[in-house]
Amino acid sequence: MRHFSRNPPGSTLDARNWSRADVLVLNVTYEALCEIPAERAVVLISVGAAETVADREPPFPIRSQHVEIRLPQTIRLLRYVYVQHSVLVTDSSRATFAGVFRRDRNRCGYCAEPVATTIDHVLPRSRGGPNTWANLVACCVPCNQRKADRTPEEAGMPLLWEPKAPRHIEKAQRQIWRDLAAV
């Protein structure tokens, strides 16, 4: 998620600028959705459409004649909002070797042994195989040497799983849960 803060970090809030401060909005499932102006967040809280997850520090009270609400840093919607997620990384995106090891959990794509220390190009580089998520698998040294400069079919070594791009939404969700646990 991109962060386009209208108030730079460390700027002080006052009666004139508090409404332009950014507030993170979470879905019911604690999935980050977007950032909205604090004025809109206060309205969502006051009408019962959202609840405060984390208050802004130092505390900044928003007062009306009958109500006082502390300015939130993060709010959570009380009804689920369906958002179709766009895929930022595709199977044809360029992959990193560290990312491939992480995705495959250091397991060889041909024998499943948890000792993969090399990366194999499913379609060999000598035949134009790219460094993409769909063309790279973690591989142990014996399997990589046995496959050599051939495709898995030519080498008689079928892949145990189809290499795909990792799912970054799940990674972002785990980070949100870690941040909430620290609050």
C-alpha positions, -999 to +999 in steps of 0.1 A: +000+000+000+013+034-009+015+061+018+008+096+006+008+115+038-007+150+037+010+158+071+047+150+073+057+128+103+064+149+134+042+178+123+020+190+152-017+188+150-039+218+159-075+229+154-068+240+119-050+210+104-062+179+123-089+171+097-062+165+070-042+140+091-041+105+076-059+076+092-053+040+082-086+021+075-088-017+081-115-040+069-134-061+094-107-088+088-079-063+098-068-061+062-054-027+053-077-009+028-065+027+024-058+059+042-085+086+046-086+121+061-091+122+099-123+141+094-139+112+075-126+087+101-142+107+129-175+107+110-172+069+105-166+064+142-194+087+153-221+070+131-210+036+143-196+024+110-160+020+124-141+016+157-108+029+168-080+003+167-051+027+177-052+063+189-029+089+176+000+097+199+002+121+216-035+120+222-055+147+203-092+150+214-119+160+189-148+176+208-183+185+199-210+198+223-219+162+235-191+140+223-153+137+227-134+113+204-097+108+205-082+113+170-074+077+157-043+065+140-061+034+127-097+025+124-115-008+116-147-009+096-176-029+113-189-043+080-169-062+055-160-043+023-151-064-007-121-051-025-108-068-057-071-069-052-048-061-081-019-084-086+013-065-085+036-094-091+028-120-118+043-153-128+061-135-156+076-109-133+113-110-127+122-130-096+151-129-071+170-160-061+163-152-024+126-148-032+126-182-049+142-199-019+117-183+004+087-192-018+099-229-021+110-230+016+144-243+005+128-275-009+140-290-041+114-287-069+123-322-082+129-344-051+114-322-023+144-326-001+148-295+022+184-290+011+180-268-019+211-246-023+208-237-060+183-223-084+172-241-115+157-226-147+129-248-158+135-237-194+173-234-194+189-200-198+208-213-229+174-218-245+161-183-236+147-192-202+140-160-182+145-152-146+108-152-138+088-167-110+073-193-133+107-204-146+127-206-114+126-233-087+148-240-058+169-271-064+194-294-047+229-297-063+224-334-074+191-327-091+204-295-107+235-314-121+213-344-133+188-321-151+217-300-165+208-281-197+175-299-204+139-293-197+123-314-170+105-335-196+138-342-215+155-351-183+127-373-171+124-352-139+089-338-135+084-308-112+066-316-080+047-282-080+041-255-105+063-225-098+042-193-094+047-158-081+044-155-043+013-139-028+023-106-014-012-099+000-006-127+025+028-112+034+012-078+039-015-093+061+010-110+083+028-076+088-005-060+098-012-087+124+024-082+138+018-045+140-015-049+157-001-074+182+025-048+192-002-022+201 
